[in-house]
């Protein structure tokens, strides 16, 4: 079983739509949680960290449910520039290892 | 800011050849990583170095070796390349602390023929 599971999509949504991505992780000892964005043929880059209380950065909202071992990302008012692959990432403090989901592909359509 | 620098960016090898992928970071991070990314598989951890002087296997270490040369540099070696090692390789670094993100190099596209 993979450490981090994501729905691969693809998600094709019109501009202005709201879209949500979900992710589950298997190790209850996980310490830190992130959403990364990866553009085609580029390296992954941090989109936002995910905190227990939930956090928001402009049009992006991340939620963490430790009891259900579940992470979500909500994108409101989608822009064409949001088209990318979104990676759910979990960090296990032991060894400071980062585990990645397979990514969810998003295409925002004009 | 350079961040994480990987070389080379592209490489074609013949089966059985060897090569070393170089990685250097200028952020004074303790932890460094090598990942491979394949379609449908996501990023998989090959080896990591939690701190200078230590290295450990990740999910897919077979066919690879690593060297943490110093705090800045972490190299990945393919001793005898196989077509199954065709992939995009990413080096990353992070501070040794909870909630610190990983920073990635631009990747090396390796093809083994």
Interface residues (C-beta under 8 A of the other chain):
Chain A: X8 X31 X32 X34 X42 X43 X44 X45 X46 X49 X87 X89 X91 X93 X95 X96 X97 X98 X99 X100 X101 X102 X103
Chain B: X30 X31 X33 X35 X40 X41 X42 X43 X44 X45 X48 X50 X56 X58 X90 X92 X94 X96 X98 X99 X100 X101 X102 X103 X104 X105 X106 X107
